[in-house]
Amino acid sequence: MDQPPKSPDPQPADADGSIPHCYRHTDRETGIRCTRCEKPICTDCMVDASVGFQCPDCVRNGSGTGHAPTANRPRNIAGTAVRSGDPRLVTKILLGLNLAVFALVLVPGTGDRIVSDFFLLGAWPAPPDFVFEGVAAGEWYRLVTSMFLHQEIWHIAFNMLGLWWLGGPLEAALGRARFTALYVLSGLAGSALTYAIAAPNQPSLGASGAIFGLLGATAVLMKRMNYDMRPVIALLVINLIFTFAGSNIAWEAHIGGLVAGVLLTLGLIAAPREKRNLVQYGTFGLAFVLVLVTVLVRTATLTV
């Protein structure tokens, strides 16, 4: 049997004994008030809520249930609210930065200097000589600048295609801030591992570490959403074959970025809801600390 609609309980009159009027229909007396803001509302304005009745303003600005205005906003798999606007905004910015730097590298007379000043270099001259250039000499910025630096057209073409194909879906799935942090930390992890393992006077450059981080993140998300893993596994295997079979490839950056991308994304999507921010921020903070410690230890071994 259907239940009759519940009737609002009449509220007491104002302190002066007068009956309040609806705040929207000032000619109507009413004994009903919004359970959230307590404004008087008539029967035409009241909206049935989980507890009592609410005015149209509270329903419009909130969720209609007494929750915060953002409580019912759609959220992505990382738990952040979905933003309006271009879903590939950060991806386009990163792509634009890489292309802009590459354009500068192509400028005659200045390109070679840009490359030599900003590629990743551990130490030069190599120990035991006195080090006056490279990360070990205090040029830590090379860990970041090398991520946006390319010399060969084929190199930047492959990396930017990977950024475009992988970046857009990941940015939509994780949110702009987390996607940006994932990209930067994956690239830094690749740079740190290269600095720690490669010969100190071996130069390297490129966004490959960050791109491999996006590839690892994509694999984790596809597994989480029960998608067919065969395409991403095939892509990963092909890239790893090229990594170890090719010459003049900094495999350390690829592996460092890949591992970082996998672990960071696991921290993003596996966090329990009630501790989501703590786990996510903690995961990224721990990754940054590991990168920092790796760089500090390697610097100590090259400068002692």
C-alpha positions as CSV (number, residue, x, y, z in Angstrom):
1,M,0.0,0.0,0.0
2,D,1.3,3.4,-0.9
3,Q,2.1,5.7,2.0
4,P,0.6,9.2,2.0
5,P,3.0,12.1,1.8
6,K,4.3,13.2,5.1
7,S,3.0,16.6,6.4
8,P,5.4,19.2,7.7
9,D,5.3,19.8,11.4
10,P,4.2,23.4,12.0
11,Q,6.9,25.6,13.5
12,P,6.4,28.1,16.2
13,A,5.6,31.7,15.4
14,D,8.2,34.5,15.6
15,A,9.2,35.9,19.0
16,D,6.7,38.8,18.6
17,G,3.9,36.2,18.1
18,S,3.4,37.0,14.4
19,I,3.2,34.3,11.7
20,P,6.2,34.4,9.4
21,H,5.8,34.8,5.7
22,C,7.6,32.7,3.0
23,Y,10.8,34.3,2.0
24,R,10.0,33.8,-1.7
25,H,6.2,34.5,-1.6
26,T,5.9,37.3,0.9
27,D,2.1,37.3,0.8
28,R,1.9,33.8,2.2
29,E,2.0,33.0,5.9
30,T,3.7,29.8,6.9
31,G,4.8,27.9,9.9
32,I,7.4,25.8,8.1
33,R,11.1,26.6,8.1
34,C,14.1,25.2,6.2
35,T,15.9,22.6,8.3
36,R,19.3,24.0,7.1
37,C,19.0,27.8,7.1
38,E,15.7,28.2,9.0
39,K,14.2,30.6,6.5
40,P,10.4,30.4,6.4
41,I,9.0,28.5,3.4
42,C,5.6,27.8,2.1
43,T,4.3,24.5,0.8
44,D,5.1,25.4,-2.8
45,C,8.7,26.2,-1.9
46,M,9.6,23.4,0.5
47,V,11.6,20.5,-0.8
48,D,11.4,17.1,0.8
49,A,14.8,16.1,2.2
50,S,16.1,13.1,4.2
51,V,15.4,15.1,7.4
52,G,12.6,17.7,7.3
53,F,12.2,20.1,4.4
54,Q,14.6,22.5,2.8
55,C,14.3,25.8,0.8
56,P,15.2,26.0,-2.9
57,D,18.3,28.0,-2.1
58,C,19.8,25.3,0.1
59,V,18.9,22.6,-2.4
60,R,20.4,24.5,-5.2
61,N,23.6,25.4,-3.4
62,G,24.0,22.0,-1.6
63,S,23.1,18.4,-2.3
64,G,19.6,18.5,-0.9
65,T,20.6,16.2,1.9
66,G,22.4,18.6,4.3
67,H,25.8,17.7,2.8
68,A,28.3,20.2,1.4
69,P,27.6,21.6,-2.1
70,T,30.3,19.4,-3.6
71,A,29.1,16.2,-2.0
72,N,27.3,14.9,-5.0
73,R,29.7,16.1,-7.7
74,P,31.0,13.2,-9.9
75,R,34.3,11.8,-8.9
76,N,37.0,10.0,-10.8
77,I,38.7,6.7,-9.9
78,A,41.2,8.6,-7.6
79,G,38.3,10.1,-5.6
80,T,38.8,13.7,-6.8
81,A,35.9,15.8,-8.1
82,V,35.6,15.9,-11.9
83,R,36.4,19.3,-13.2
84,S,34.7,21.1,-16.1
85,G,36.7,22.3,-19.0
86,D,39.3,20.7,-21.3
87,P,40.0,17.2,-20.0
88,R,43.5,17.3,-21.7
89,L,44.6,20.7,-20.4
90,V,47.7,19.5,-18.5
91,T,48.6,17.0,-21.3
92,K,48.5,19.8,-23.8
93,I,50.6,22.1,-21.6
94,L,53.2,19.4,-21.1
95,L,53.3,18.6,-24.8
96,G,53.6,22.3,-25.6
97,L,56.6,22.7,-23.2
98,N,58.4,19.8,-24.8
99,L,57.8,21.1,-28.3
100,A,58.8,24.7,-27.4
101,V,62.1,23.5,-25.9
102,F,62.7,21.3,-29.0
103,A,62.1,24.3,-31.2
104,L,64.8,26.2,-29.3
105,V,67.2,23.3,-29.7
106,L,66.8,23.5,-33.4
107,V,67.9,27.2,-33.5
108,P,71.4,27.4,-35.0
109,G,74.0,28.7,-32.7
110,T,72.0,28.3,-29.5
111,G,70.7,24.8,-29.7
112,D,73.9,23.0,-28.8
113,R,74.5,25.3,-25.8
114,I,71.0,24.6,-24.5
115,V,71.5,20.9,-24.8
116,S,74.9,21.0,-23.0
117,D,73.6,23.3,-20.3
118,F,70.5,21.3,-19.5
119,F,70.9,17.6,-20.3
120,L,71.3,15.2,-17.4
121,L,74.9,14.8,-16.4
122,G,76.2,13.2,-13.2
123,A,79.6,14.6,-13.0
124,W,82.3,16.0,-15.2
125,P,85.2,15.4,-15.1
126,A,84.6,11.9,-13.7
127,P,86.0,11.2,-10.2
128,P,88.7,11.2,-8.9
129,D,89.2,14.5,-10.7
130,F,87.6,17.5,-9.2
131,V,83.9,17.8,-10.3
132,F,82.8,21.2,-11.5
133,E,79.9,20.4,-13.7
134,G,76.8,18.1,-13.4
135,V,74.3,17.2,-10.7
136,A,77.2,16.2,-8.3
137,A,78.5,19.8,-8.7
138,G,75.2,21.2,-7.5
139,E,73.4,21.5,-10.8
140,W,70.3,19.6,-9.6
141,Y,68.1,21.4,-12.0
142,R,69.4,19.0,-14.7
143,L,67.2,16.3,-13.1
144,V,64.2,18.3,-14.3
145,T,65.3,20.2,-17.4
146,S,66.5,17.0,-19.0
147,M,62.9,15.7,-18.9
148,F,61.9,18.4,-21.4
149,L,64.9,18.2,-23.7
150,H,65.2,16.3,-27.0
151,Q,67.6,16.4,-29.9
152,E,66.3,13.9,-32.4
153,I,63.0,14.2,-34.2
154,W,62.2,10.5,-33.9
155,H,62.9,10.8,-30.1
156,I,60.5,13.6,-29.4
157,A,57.9,12.2,-31.9
158,F,57.7,8.9,-30.0
159,N,57.6,10.6,-26.6
160,M,54.9,13.1,-27.6
161,L,52.8,10.5,-29.2
162,G,53.0,8.5,-26.0
163,L,52.1,11.6,-24.0
164,W,49.1,12.3,-26.1
165,W,47.8,8.7,-26.2
166,L,48.3,8.0,-22.5
167,G,48.1,11.4,-21.0
168,G,44.5,12.3,-21.9
169,P,42.8,9.3,-20.4
170,L,45.0,9.4,-17.3
171,E,44.4,13.0,-16.7
172,A,40.6,12.4,-16.9
173,A,40.9,9.4,-14.6
174,L,43.2,10.9,-11.9
175,G,42.5,14.6,-12.1
176,R,44.8,17.4,-13.2
177,A,46.9,17.8,-10.0
178,R,47.5,14.1,-9.5
179,F,48.3,13.5,-13.1
180,T,50.8,16.4,-13.1
181,A,52.4,15.0,-9.9
182,L,52.5,11.5,-11.5
183,Y,54.2,12.8,-14.6
184,V,56.8,14.9,-12.8
185,L,57.7,12.3,-10.2
186,S,58.0,9.5,-12.7
187,G,60.3,11.7,-14.7
188,L,62.3,12.5,-11.6
189,A,62.5,8.9,-10.6
190,G,63.9,8.1,-14.1
191,S,66.5,10.9,-13.8
192,A,67.5,9.8,-10.3
193,L,68.0,6.1,-11.2
194,T,70.0,7.2,-14.3
195,Y,72.2,9.5,-12.1
196,A,72.7,6.7,-9.5
197,I,73.6,3.9,-12.0
198,A,74.9,5.3,-15.2
199,A,78.5,6.5,-15.7
200,P,78.9,9.9,-14.1
201,N,80.0,11.5,-17.4
202,Q,77.2,9.9,-19.5
203,P,74.8,12.5,-20.7
204,S,71.1,11.7,-21.2
205,L,67.9,13.6,-22.0
206,G,64.3,13.1,-23.0
207,A,60.8,12.6,-21.5
208,S,61.0,8.8,-21.7
209,G,61.1,8.3,-17.9
210,A,57.8,10.3,-17.5
211,I,56.2,8.5,-20.5
212,F,57.1,5.1,-19.1
213,G,55.6,6.3,-15.8
214,L,52.3,7.0,-17.7
215,L,52.6,3.6,-19.3
216,G,52.9,1.9,-15.9
217,A,50.0,4.0,-14.6
218,T,47.8,2.9,-17.5
219,A,48.5,-0.7,-16.9
220,V,47.5,-0.4,-13.2
221,L,44.3,1.5,-14.1
222,M,43.3,-1.1,-16.8
223,K,43.8,-3.9,-14.3
224,R,41.8,-2.0,-11.7
225,M,38.9,-1.6,-14.1
226,N,39.1,-5.2,-15.4
227,Y,39.9,-4.1,-19.0
228,D,41.7,-6.4,-21.5
229,M,45.3,-6.2,-20.5
230,R,46.8,-7.7,-23.7
231,P,47.2,-4.4,-25.6
232,V,49.0,-2.6,-22.8
233,I,51.2,-5.7,-22.0
234,A,52.1,-5.9,-25.7
235,L,53.0,-2.2,-25.8
236,L,55.0,-2.5,-22.6
237,V,56.9,-5.6,-24.0
238,I,57.7,-3.8,-27.3
239,N,59.0,-0.7,-25.5
240,L,61.2,-2.8,-23.1
241,I,62.6,-4.7,-26.1
242,F,63.6,-1.4,-27.7
243,T,64.9,-0.2,-24.4
244,F,67.4,-3.0,-23.9
245,A,68.1,-3.8,-27.6
246,G,68.7,-0.3,-28.8
247,S,71.9,1.7,-28.5
248,N,72.3,5.1,-26.9
249,I,69.2,4.5,-24.8
250,A,69.2,5.4,-21.1
251,W,67.4,2.2,-19.9
252,E,67.7,3.4,-16.3
253,A,65.3,6.3,-17.0
254,H,62.7,3.9,-18.6
255,I,62.8,1.5,-15.7
256,G,62.8,4.2,-13.0
257,G,59.9,5.9,-14.5
258,L,58.0,2.7,-15.1
259,V,58.4,1.5,-11.5
260,A,57.5,4.9,-10.1
261,G,54.3,5.1,-12.3
262,V,53.1,1.7,-11.1
263,L,53.7,2.4,-7.4
264,L,52.3,5.9,-7.5
265,T,49.1,4.8,-9.2
266,L,48.6,1.9,-6.8
267,G,48.8,4.5,-4.0
268,L,46.2,6.6,-5.7
269,I,43.5,4.0,-6.4
270,A,44.1,1.5,-3.5
271,A,43.7,4.1,-0.8
272,P,40.7,3.5,1.5
273,R,38.0,6.1,1.2
274,E,38.2,7.3,4.8
275,K,42.0,7.8,4.5
276,R,42.3,8.6,0.8
277,N,44.1,11.9,1.0
278,L,46.5,10.7,3.7
279,V,47.5,7.6,1.7
280,Q,47.7,9.4,-1.6
281,Y,49.8,12.4,-0.3
282,G,51.9,9.9,1.7
283,T,52.6,7.8,-1.4
284,F,53.8,10.8,-3.4
285,G,55.7,12.2,-0.5
286,L,57.5,8.9,0.1
287,A,58.4,8.7,-3.7
288,F,59.9,12.2,-3.5
289,V,61.9,11.4,-0.5
290,L,63.3,8.2,-2.2
291,V,64.3,10.3,-5.2
292,L,66.0,12.9,-2.9
293,V,67.8,10.2,-0.9
294,T,69.0,8.5,-4.1
295,V,70.4,11.8,-5.4
296,L,72.1,12.6,-2.1
297,V,73.7,9.2,-1.8
298,R,75.0,9.3,-5.3
299,T,76.3,12.8,-4.9
300,A,78.2,11.8,-1.8
301,T,79.9,8.9,-3.6
302,L,81.0,11.2,-6.5
303,T,82.3,14.1,-4.3
304,V,84.0,12.3,-1.4
